[in-house]
Amino acid sequence: MWKIIVTVCLVQFLSYASYAEEKINIPIVTNQSDLDLYLGKVITIRGKVTNTKIPTIIGVDVRSDAPDLRGDIGEATGTLRKWTVTQEELEQTIKEEGMIPNRGPGTFYRLKEVTSNLTAQVRR
């Protein structure tokens, strides 16, 4: 019986140690010009949360629901994604679907939660 308990404890410890090691090695990005270096990777972004409908930190879309840190310094951790919307794509979408809310053409970044497809939530 004690062998089972020791085995379970060892597995839990190794799982935690692996998680802690990964957490320690997550890069912290504070400059928008560095974003392309981290595409597809888990990063932490840190900076002022914009006071806009779609909040961003250093130009990266984040959620700022609970807590709402718009206008304050915050950070978020997740996988960095990038996409580009061209004027032609936008016009085609409007032609097919009618007027839709959009930010116009451009290149956009989003921080996705590691464990889901949700946008990463800001924290203090």
N, C-alpha and C positions, 0 to 999 in steps of 0.2 A: 504494500500500500504506500509506504513512504517513497518508493521509487517512482510511482505515478505522480505523487505530489511534487517531488523534486523535478521531474521531467516537465510538468506543467509550468512550474515556476521558471525553469530555465528557458522554455519556449517564450513565455511572456517577457522575460528580461531581454532576450535577444531581439524580439520584435520591437520593444521600446528602444533598445540601443540603436537599432537600425533606423528607426524613425527620428530619434534625437540626432544621429549623425547626419541624416539627410537635411533636417531642419537647420543645423549649424552651417551646412554648406550652401544654403540658398543665397544667391547673390542679392544684394540690395542695390537697386537702381534709382538714382535721383536725377538723372539727366536724360531728357528726351532724345538727344542725339545718340545715345547708347542703345536704344531699343532694338534696332535691327540685329544687334549682336546676340540677343536673347530670344529670338522667335522660336516658339515651340518648347521653350524651357520654362521650368518653374522658377519664378523670381518673386522678390518683394519689391514693390515700388513705394517710394516715400516722397511726400511733398504736400503742397496745399491742394485741398479738394476744391474744385471749381464750384461756384454757386450757380449751376446751370441745370436745365432739365435733365440732361444726361451728364452726371458728374464725372469728372476725370481727374487723374493725378498725372502730372507730366504728359498730358495728352493721351492717356490710356483710359478707356471707359471702365468705370467701376460702379458698384452699387453703394449708395450712402443712405440706407433706410434706417437701420437701427444699430448703432446710433447714426443720426444724420450729422455728418461732420462737414457739410458744405461751408466753405470759408475758413475752415480750420486745417491744421496739419494732421495728416493721417497716413496710414499705410495699408496695403493690401497684398496678399500673396496668392499666386495662381500661375496658370500657364498662359504665356503671352501669345496672342493671336493677332494677325494683321490681314486686312483686306482692302481692296481698292474698288471704288465705284467711279466709272467713267461717265461723262456726260451722255454718251450714246446709250449706255446701259440704263441710265436714269430715264432718258426720253423713251426708250423702248418699254420700260416698266410702266411708265405713266400712260403710254399709248395702250398697253394691254389691260391695265388694271385701273386706270383713271388716276386722278390726283391722290398721292399718298404722302404722308409725313416723311420728310427726309432732310438730311443735312447738306444735300447737294453732292457734287462730285468731289472726290478726294481720297486720301489714304487714311485709314482708321485703324486704331489699335484697341484691343479688348483684353482684359485680364479675366480668364475663366477659372472658376474654382477647380481644384485638382480632382475632387471626387464627384463632380457633376458638370452639367453643361451651363450652369448659372454663371452670371457675371460675379466676380469676386466682391465680397463685402468689405468696405473700409473699416478699420479699427484705429483706435488711438495709438 
